[in-house]
Amino acid sequence: MQYRQADRIDGLADILVASLEALAKAGHTDAACRLAGRACAQLRDVDARRWQKFNALLHRLSKQVRWDEP
């Protein structure tokens, strides 16, 4: 079975989103949010569909962050 390059990139994006969710679940939500934000910045102008995956994750996780803690 051959995979198109776009399918492989979609798969990698899904793996990265799952990894960031796991990072947040392990108690590192702040780090997961920062990395999701960096992914959003990289994808913003080049891939709206994949950008949306990371943007949705960022907004979902940011509700769990205590920004007032050091």
C-alpha positions in Angstrom: 0.0 0.0 0.0 1.4 3.4 -1.0 0.8 6.5 1.1 0.6 9.9 -0.3 2.9 12.5 1.3 -0.1 14.4 2.5 -1.4 11.3 4.3 2.0 10.9 6.0 2.0 14.5 7.1 -1.6 14.1 8.4 -0.4 11.1 10.4 2.5 12.9 11.9 0.2 15.8 12.9 -2.1 13.4 14.6 0.9 11.8 16.4 2.1 15.2 17.6 -1.4 16.2 18.8 -1.7 12.9 20.7 1.8 13.4 22.2 0.9 16.9 23.4 -2.3 15.6 24.9 -0.3 12.9 26.7 2.2 15.6 27.9 -0.7 17.6 29.3 -2.3 14.6 31.0 1.1 13.9 32.6 0.9 17.3 34.3 2.8 19.4 31.8 -0.1 21.3 30.3 1.9 24.6 30.2 4.6 22.9 28.1 2.0 21.2 25.8 0.3 24.6 25.3 3.6 26.3 24.4 4.5 23.6 21.9 1.0 23.6 20.4 1.4 27.4 20.0 4.7 26.9 18.2 3.0 24.4 15.9 0.3 26.9 15.2 2.8 29.6 14.3 4.6 27.3 11.9 1.4 26.2 10.1 -0.7 29.4 10.3 0.1 30.7 6.8 0.8 27.4 5.0 -1.7 24.8 6.1 -5.0 26.0 7.5 -6.4 22.5 8.1 -3.5 21.2 10.1 -3.2 24.6 11.8 -6.8 24.1 13.0 -5.9 20.8 14.7 -3.2 22.4 16.8 -5.2 25.6 17.4 -8.1 23.5 18.8 -5.8 21.6 21.0 -4.2 24.9 22.3 -7.6 26.4 23.1 -8.8 23.2 24.8 -5.6 22.8 26.9 -5.2 26.5 27.8 -8.3 26.3 29.9 -6.5 23.9 32.2 -3.3 26.0 32.7 -2.8 28.0 35.9 -1.0 31.0 34.4 -0.5 32.6 37.8 1.8 29.9 39.0 5.6 30.1 38.5 
